[in-house]
Amino acid sequence: MDNWRKSSYSGPGDGNECVEIATTPTHTAIRDSKAPARATLTFPAGAFVTFVEALKTPRPAPPR
């Protein structure tokens, strides 16, 4: 994929705490902008929405 763009939640300043995203009609990929040559996490198009929604869902704290 060659259409990488930074997240709008890149963090303050120069955006060093950042995730980049690239999309195609069939897949969405994410990677760490500090290590772009490392592995990416790739999802089929519909599964990415499910992944993001799951990140937003509050989870109860694990028992101690």
Secondary structure, 3 states (H helix, E strand, C coil): CCCCEECCCCCCCCCCCCEEEEECCCEEEEEECCCCCCCCEEEEHHHHHHHHHHHHCCCCCCCC
